[in-house]
Amino acid sequence: MRLRRLRYSRCAGLLVVVVAALAVGCGADDEGESSGGGTGGGGAAPGSAIRPEDFKGARFTIGSKEFTEQLVLGQIAVEALKAGGALVTDKTGLAGSEAARKALTDGDIDMYWEYTGTGQLLYLDQEPSSDPKTQYQEVSEADKENGITWLAAAPANNAYAIAVRREARRPLDVQTISDLKGLVERKPADAGLCLAEEFAERSDGLPGIEKTYGFSYPADLIVTMRSEGDIYDEVDKGARCTFGEVFLTDGRIVGNDLIVLEDDKGFATTYNPALNIRTEVIEKHPKLKDLFGDIAERLDNDTLRTLNAQVDVNGATPDEVAQGFLEDNGFTG
């Protein structure tokens, strides 16, 4: 039986699956909502319906990384193209950023959703841009040489952040990453940090935070998790970790009543998702540009938190969530 879907609200704190208000708030105080590129998705007009003849006879292979948001975005692409009459090979769930990128550049997949910050820092070795629109332009222009086209970026910003258990924030007096630095130096036993291996190694992860804020996280305070999804539960339990790596658009921030620490030195760059397509594929099927530009416009922070929470809190499957998103936004009937 198909699970009941959640409708999108302009504030993720209104999700019926949770009772806690989102730590980063609704509106102007919502980190990433104001820093993302593009226009907000919630107020967009209904999408243009996908017709079975739009991509009839076309064949596409679609990938994604392995975490919830990527699986949902991948399934949105899968379901949209199936609705357009295409024959789709589903290769979503690849093991990390490097694997997904390599699959695209090697031609093993035709497309997957990537983040502007990841493209800039991890693949193209560019200096991070503070302006999302400039960042998108720099990334999309540079990747043309690699035979990759970046379609329109969504306004959502899936930036890395550090979160703390709500009940621990006040006793520890930690509201910013600078405060966390002070705690590490003052009371290291209370500063256990859960993170994924990739975050521990990436320049836009812990090494970059340490460089920007001028401290080194003691190795014995770090708990490396095999799955990024496990971090949210571990921080909520508080047994091994009081703090944890999170993504700003993850619904489990709300579901586990976590508080996102303020990035008071502005370390984090922007991570707007955009569908990456091999250029030869988009040249053969130019309608993909309009379809996924329309879809991307509807993917703001609140919408992605809702979609992610449907999987991680409500127990829906990514394909069910993708189908619901397309139906609710008028792309499919």
Backbone hydrogen bonds, N-H to C=O, Kabsch-Sander energy under -0.5 kcal/mol:
donor,donor_aa,acceptor,acceptor_aa,energy
14,L,11,C,-2.0
15,L,12,A,-1.8
18,V,15,L,-1.2
23,A,258,L,-0.7
25,G,22,L,-1.6
30,D,27,G,-1.8
31,E,29,D,-0.9
33,E,30,D,-1.3
34,S,30,D,-1.0
36,G,32,G,-1.4
44,A,41,G,-1.5
47,G,329,N,-3.0
50,I,331,F,-3.6
54,D,51,R,-2.1
55,F,84,G,-3.5
56,K,53,E,-0.7
57,G,85,G,-1.2
58,A,55,F,-2.1
60,F,87,L,-2.3
62,I,60,F,-0.5
62,I,89,T,-2.5
63,G,111,M,-2.6
64,S,91,K,-0.7
71,L,67,F,-2.3
72,V,68,T,-2.6
73,L,69,E,-2.8
74,G,70,Q,-2.8
75,Q,71,L,-2.1
76,I,72,V,-2.0
77,A,73,L,-1.8
78,V,74,G,-2.3
79,E,75,Q,-3.1
80,A,76,I,-2.2
81,L,77,A,-2.2
82,K,78,V,-2.1
83,A,79,E,-2.2
84,G,80,A,-1.1
85,G,82,K,-1.8
86,A,81,L,-2.5
87,L,58,A,-3.3
88,V,86,A,-0.7
89,T,60,F,-2.9
90,D,88,V,-0.6
91,K,62,I,-3.2
91,K,89,T,-0.8
93,G,65,K,-0.9
94,L,64,S,-2.9
96,G,94,L,-2.0
100,A,96,G,-2.0
101,R,97,S,-2.7
102,K,98,E,-2.5
103,A,99,A,-2.1
104,L,100,A,-1.7
105,T,101,R,-2.7
106,D,102,K,-2.5
107,G,104,L,-1.0
108,D,103,A,-2.0
109,I,103,A,-1.7
110,D,61,T,-3.4
111,M,61,T,-1.2
112,Y,276,N,-1.8
114,E,274,A,-2.7
116,T,272,N,-1.9
119,G,115,Y,-2.5
120,Q,116,T,-2.5
121,L,117,G,-2.4
122,L,118,T,-2.5
123,Y,118,T,-1.1
123,Y,119,G,-0.6
124,L,119,G,-2.2
126,Q,120,Q,-3.2
135,Q,131,D,-2.8
136,Y,132,P,-2.5
137,Q,133,K,-2.2
138,E,134,T,-2.6
139,V,135,Q,-2.6
140,S,136,Y,-2.9
141,E,137,Q,-2.0
142,A,138,E,-2.0
143,D,139,V,-2.2
144,K,140,S,-0.5
144,K,141,E,-0.8
145,E,142,A,-1.0
146,N,143,D,-1.1
147,G,144,K,-1.7
148,I,143,D,-2.0
149,T,277,I,-3.3
151,L,149,T,-0.7
151,L,275,L,-2.6
154,A,273,P,-3.2
156,A,299,L,-1.9
158,N,156,A,-0.5
158,N,271,Y,-2.6
159,A,157,N,-1.1
161,A,246,V,-2.0
163,A,244,G,-2.7
164,V,259,I,-2.5
165,R,242,T,-1.3
166,R,257,D,-1.4
168,A,165,R,-1.2
169,R,165,R,-1.1
169,R,166,R,-0.8
170,R,166,R,-0.7
172,L,168,A,-1.8
173,D,169,R,-1.1
173,D,170,R,-0.6
174,V,169,R,-1.6
175,Q,173,D,-0.5
177,I,262,E,-2.2
180,L,176,T,-1.7
181,K,177,I,-2.1
182,G,178,S,-1.9
183,L,179,D,-2.1
184,V,180,L,-2.5
185,E,181,K,-1.8
186,R,182,G,-2.1
187,K,183,L,-3.1
190,D,187,K,-2.1
191,A,188,P,-1.9
193,L,221,L,-3.0
194,C,243,F,-2.4
195,L,223,V,-2.3
197,E,225,M,-0.7
200,A,196,A,-1.6
201,E,197,E,-0.8
201,E,198,E,-0.9
202,R,198,E,-2.0
205,G,202,R,-1.8
206,L,199,F,-2.1
208,G,202,R,-0.7
209,I,205,G,-2.0
210,E,206,L,-2.9
211,K,207,P,-2.0
212,T,208,G,-2.6
213,Y,209,I,-2.8
214,G,210,E,-1.2
215,F,210,E,-1.6
221,L,218,P,-2.0
222,I,219,A,-1.3
223,V,193,L,-3.0
224,T,222,I,-0.6
225,M,195,L,-3.0
225,M,223,V,-0.5
230,D,227,S,-1.0
231,I,227,S,-0.5
231,I,228,E,-1.1
232,Y,228,E,-0.6
233,D,229,G,-0.7
234,E,230,D,-2.1
235,V,231,I,-2.6
236,D,232,Y,-1.9
237,K,233,D,-2.3
238,G,234,E,-2.2
241,C,234,E,-0.5
242,T,192,G,-1.5
243,F,192,G,-2.4
244,G,163,A,-2.0
245,E,194,C,-2.2
246,V,161,A,-2.7
248,L,159,A,-2.1
250,D,247,F,-1.9
253,I,250,D,-1.5
254,V,251,G,-0.6
255,G,251,G,-2.2
256,N,252,R,-2.1
257,D,254,V,-1.6
258,L,253,I,-2.7
259,I,164,V,-2.9
261,L,162,I,-3.2
262,E,175,Q,-2.6
264,D,262,E,-1.7
266,G,263,D,-1.9
274,A,114,E,-2.9
275,L,152,A,-0.5
276,N,112,Y,-3.1
277,I,149,T,-2.6
277,I,275,L,-0.5
278,R,110,D,-2.1
279,T,147,G,-2.8
281,V,278,R,-1.5
282,I,278,R,-1.6
283,E,279,T,-2.2
284,K,280,E,-1.1
285,H,281,V,-1.8
288,L,285,H,-1.9
289,K,286,P,-1.4
290,D,286,P,-0.6
291,L,287,K,-2.0
292,F,288,L,-2.5
293,G,289,K,-1.5
294,D,290,D,-2.2
295,I,291,L,-2.0
296,A,292,F,-2.3
297,E,293,G,-1.7
298,R,294,D,-0.6
298,R,295,I,-1.3
299,L,296,A,-1.9
300,D,298,R,-1.1
304,L,300,D,-2.4
305,R,301,N,-2.5
306,T,302,D,-2.1
307,L,303,T,-2.7
308,N,304,L,-2.9
309,A,305,R,-2.4
310,Q,306,T,-1.9
311,V,307,L,-1.0
312,D,308,N,-2.8
313,V,309,A,-2.7
314,N,309,A,-2.1
315,G,311,V,-0.7
316,A,310,Q,-2.8
321,V,317,T,-2.3
322,A,318,P,-2.4
323,Q,319,D,-2.3
324,G,320,E,-2.2
325,F,321,V,-2.4
326,L,322,A,-2.4
327,E,323,Q,-2.3
328,D,324,G,-2.9
329,N,325,F,-1.5
330,G,327,E,-1.6
331,F,326,L,-2.3
332,T,326,L,-1.3
